[in-house]
Amino acid sequence: MLLLCQNLFLVVFFRTNFRSYHQKEAQELPQISILIPARNEAGIIRHCLQALEQLDYPTTKLQVILGNDQSIDDTAEIIEAWVAEKPYASLVDIVPTVAERTRKINGKANALAQMGDFATGEYLLFTDADCIVPTSWAKEMVLAVQSSEQIGFVTGVTSVQSLGFYAKMQDYDWLFTLGMVKVLSDLGLSVTTMGNNMLITKKAYDAVGGFSGLKFSLTEDFEIAQAIQQKGFKGIHQVSDQNLITTKAQPNLFSLLEQRKRWMHGAMKLPLTIKALLALQALFLPLVILLIVNYTFLGWLFWLTKWSIQSYFIYLFKKKISQKANILALIFFEIYYLFTAWTTILYYFWPSKTNWKGRKY
């Protein structure tokens, strides 16, 4: 059954072929606003700001809004020094609101809601302070959204900086997940967007009341994607090396599980059919072990087939973003993926609060 699902998924992939929404160069680029919240990011935010300086987007059409989300380090000072030399950039000091204190909105959504009040662009682009955007990022996202008037949001592609074995495994994990999200999106089922690499049209943003109009969720990007689609807008996923953002890896297993626990809150709100497929995927390990115990050759053949399909899928997705897959890494990724899948499930149901940048929910 699981093998059938994997094969059907691959057939679907060949039909979609990671569809590109890239259009011809626009005659006149629209006004855009880039929103980046930052909370205690003094050690990394300079790299993000340096990347923004290299964007191939006219500064006359560009607004950069940086939010200092109650940082206790030097984040605010670093941003202040940067915006002082950039007439198109501004700093917003995020203040606690009643909604945040009463847990009706999470900290990041509260920051984005306040920053959104200052946005004047036709399109709003979002990334995080620990991310590095390519020079072509803004233009690529804009050209994608302009491919149809029905589009309310665009999701880009993000990879993890592969500095070391553990980071490389996280990178493969991100890209494998994004590949599946891309296939679903191409089939007309946009299940979510990604907060560190997304564009939302101002029209769609206003239609849902921005981030302040959302109900409480630890995954505000998932919630706003759902809300936008409920208003009749469409979401697309643009996969290209032109909008490929890089982010830092989680430094250890505990921080990785904290990240995955937040994501699981969003996954639990997915449609029942998708949750059923995710459950089948999680059940692969106990089922294949049972098969190996009873029918050794068939069990190992089953596992090899699954790994081959999965690896080829990752290889093709990485090729789409001008990256290469390593065969040895793909072998180790299978072990890593099964281990993190089960530890994430266990950690999600463990009775503990979820930690996000010092805030516990």
Secondary structure, DSSP 8 states (H G I E B T S, - for coil): -HHHHHHHHHHHHHHH-S-----S--SS---EEEEEEESS-TTTHHHHHHHHHT--S-GGGEEEEEEE-S-SSSHHHHHHHHHTT-TTEEEEE----HHHHTTSS-HHHHHHHHHHTT--SSEEEE--TTEE--TTHHHHHHHHHTT-TTEEEEE-EEEE---SHHHHHHHHHHHHHHHHHHHHHHTT------TTSEEEEHHHHHHTTTGGGS---S-HHHHHHHHHHHTT-EEEE---GGGEEEE---SSHHHHHHHHHHHHHHHTTS-HHHHHHHHHHHTHHHHHHHHHHHSHHHHHHHHHHHHHHHHHHHHHHHHHTT----HHHHHHHHHHHHHHHHHHHHHHHSS---EETTEE-
